[in-house]
């Protein structure tokens, strides 16, 4: 069984973790990538992350 490394809560169902989208703008060309972190729903410790690719329109408003 998988446990949170911080609070030791068992991560058994999808409700035990949260996926959080974070923005990061980089470079001199206006672009924005989607970064995701996976956090423990109990203590909010980050337990994973990833990149999902560029947002349309370079993240412009």
C-alpha positions as a Markdown table, in Angstrom:
| # | Residue | x | y | z |
|---|---|---|---|---|
| 1 | Unk | 0.0 | 0.0 | 0.0 |
| 2 | Unk | 1.2 | 3.5 | -0.8 |
| 3 | Unk | 1.5 | 6.1 | 2.0 |
| 4 | Unk | 2.2 | 9.9 | 2.1 |
| 5 | Unk | 5.8 | 10.4 | 3.0 |
| 6 | Unk | 4.9 | 13.3 | 5.3 |
| 7 | Unk | 1.8 | 12.3 | 7.3 |
| 8 | Unk | 1.8 | 8.5 | 6.5 |
| 9 | Unk | -1.9 | 8.6 | 5.4 |
| 10 | Unk | -2.8 | 5.7 | 3.2 |
| 11 | Unk | -3.3 | 6.8 | -0.4 |
| 12 | Unk | -6.0 | 4.2 | -1.5 |
| 13 | Unk | -8.5 | 6.2 | -3.6 |
| 14 | Unk | -8.4 | 9.2 | -6.0 |
| 15 | Unk | -10.0 | 11.3 | -3.1 |
| 16 | Unk | -6.7 | 10.8 | -1.1 |
| 17 | Unk | -4.8 | 13.0 | -3.5 |
| 18 | Unk | -5.3 | 16.4 | -5.3 |
| 19 | Unk | -4.1 | 17.5 | -8.7 |
| 20 | Unk | -3.1 | 21.2 | -8.7 |
| 21 | Unk | -2.5 | 23.1 | -12.0 |
| 22 | Unk | 0.3 | 25.7 | -11.7 |
| 23 | Unk | 1.4 | 28.3 | -14.4 |
| 24 | Unk | 4.9 | 29.2 | -15.3 |
| 25 | Unk | 5.8 | 31.7 | -18.0 |
| 26 | Unk | 9.3 | 31.4 | -19.4 |
| 27 | Unk | 11.5 | 32.9 | -22.1 |
| 28 | Unk | 11.3 | 36.0 | -24.3 |
| 29 | Unk | 8.5 | 34.5 | -26.5 |
| 30 | Unk | 5.2 | 34.7 | -24.7 |
| 31 | Unk | 4.4 | 31.1 | -23.8 |
| 32 | Unk | 3.0 | 29.2 | -20.9 |
| 33 | Unk | 3.2 | 25.6 | -19.9 |
| 34 | Unk | 0.9 | 23.6 | -17.7 |
| 35 | Unk | 2.6 | 22.2 | -14.7 |
| 36 | Unk | 0.8 | 19.9 | -12.4 |
| 37 | Unk | 1.5 | 18.8 | -8.9 |
| 38 | Unk | 0.0 | 15.9 | -7.0 |
| 39 | Unk | -0.5 | 16.6 | -3.3 |
| 40 | Unk | -1.8 | 14.6 | -0.3 |
| 41 | Unk | -5.4 | 15.6 | 0.4 |
| 42 | Unk | -4.7 | 15.2 | 4.2 |
| 43 | Unk | -1.6 | 17.4 | 4.7 |
| 44 | Unk | -1.0 | 19.0 | 1.2 |
| 45 | Unk | 2.5 | 17.6 | 0.9 |
| 46 | Unk | 3.7 | 17.5 | -2.8 |
| 47 | Unk | 4.1 | 13.9 | -3.7 |
| 48 | Unk | 4.5 | 14.2 | -7.5 |
| 49 | Unk | 4.6 | 16.6 | -10.5 |
| 50 | Unk | 4.5 | 16.8 | -14.2 |
| 51 | Unk | 4.3 | 19.0 | -17.3 |
| 52 | Unk | 1.2 | 18.7 | -19.6 |
| 53 | Unk | 2.4 | 21.0 | -22.5 |
| 54 | Unk | 1.7 | 24.5 | -23.7 |
| 55 | Unk | -1.5 | 26.5 | -23.2 |
| 56 | Unk | -3.2 | 27.9 | -26.3 |
| 57 | Unk | -2.4 | 31.6 | -27.2 |
| 58 | Unk | 0.8 | 31.5 | -25.1 |
| 59 | Unk | -1.3 | 32.0 | -21.9 |
| 60 | Unk | -2.2 | 35.6 | -23.0 |
| 61 | Unk | -5.3 | 37.1 | -21.5 |
